[in-house]
């Protein structure tokens, strides 16, 4: 179900849209101005990691802005959902590298224990914020 949603559901969709826009805009800037942490978690099979990190930063910024533009919102939601899906291998590599180290702290375990399961809801949130889906909510019939 797509289309205009009013009421409480619309309020949550707007909040999600603004929250994701801020999150992805901030992350995009970090990818561009501080690429080193992201290079460290990039899987070895990714070609030209510096260029990829720069381009992913640009994609995050463009997606963040487009999510706030009604005509671009749906495409932004789909793009950000695909982005969140595609970077999941880097999140997994980051967890394996961090937790496989002899110096892994309880905080690192906690971070990854929370972070990894949040990726699917992040995909959903991008689709919801982009008005691509309203599942599992039902739109009122008029």
N, C-alpha and C positions, 0 to 999 in steps of 0.2 A: 504494500500500500504506500502510495506516495501522495504528494499534494500538500495543500495548506492544512495545517493543524492548529486548532485554537485551544485556548484554555490552558489547563495545567500541563498537558503534554507539550504544547507549544513553548511554554515557559522553560521546561526542562531541556527542550531541544535547543532553544536559544542559549541557555546557560552552557550546555555541552559545546555548542558552536564557538562561543566566546572563549571558553576554557581551552578547547583544543587549538584554537587559533593562537592564543597566548603561548601554550605549550610548544606547538610546532614552530612558531615564530622565534621563540627563545632558543629552542634546540637548533634551528637552522643557523642562527647567528653564531652559536657556539661551534657548530661544525666548520664554519668559515674562519672565525677568528682564533679558535683553539682546536685545531684538528688532531693534535697529538693523542689525546685520550681515545679518540675514535679510531685512529690508525692502529692503536694497540689491540683493539677488539675486532678488527676487520679480518675475516678468514683469509688464509693464504691463497686460496683459489680465486680471489677477487683481483681482476687485472687493474693496474694503475690505481692503487688504493688512494693516493693523494687526490687524484682527479675525481674519483668516485665519492670521496668524502666531501669535496667541494660541491659536486653536483647534487649530492643528497641534501646538503645544506640549502642550496638554492631551491630544490624541490620542496623542502619543508617550508621555506619562507613563502614561495609562490602558493603552496597549498593553504597556508595559514591566511594569506590575504584573500585568496579566491573563495574560501569558506564563508567570508563575510560579504561577498558579492552575490546577490540573488541569482543572476544569470549563470554564474560559474559554480554555484554551491554544490550541485549534484556531482559535477565532474571532480570538484575538489574532494568531496567525500569519498568517491570511488578511488581517486588517486592516493589520498592519505591512507585509506584502508589497505590498498595494495602495497604501499610503502611500508606500513607497519608489518604486513605479512612478509615482505621480502627482507627486512632487516632482522627478522627473528633468528636466523643463523648466527648473526653477530652477537646477539644477546646470549645465545646458547654457548658460543665460544667464550664469551666473557665469563660466564658462570663456570665453565669447565676450567679455564685458566686460573681464575681466582680461587676456586674451591680446591683445585688440585695442588695448589702451592702449600708448602709445609707451614707457611705463616698465615694461613687462612684464619681469620678471626670470626668470632660468633656474629659480629655485625655484617661481615661479608655473606655468611650463610643466611642470615635474616634477609638481607637485601635481595639476594637471588631467589630465595624462597618466596618472597613477595613479588618480585619483579617479573619472573618468567610466566607465572599464571596470568599476569595482567595484560599480556599481549593480545589474546583473543578479545577481551572486552575493549581494548583500544581499537581494534579493527571494527567492532560493532559500533563504538562511539563515533568513529569517523563516518560510517554509513548513516547512523542516526542523525548526526549533526548536519550532514549533507542532504538530508531529506530523501535519502535513497530508500530507507526502511523505517518502519515504526514498530516492527516486531520487537518484543512480544506484546506491545500495546495495541489496542484496537481503536481505530478512528471512529468517532461517532458518525452514524448515518444521518444524512439530512434529507 
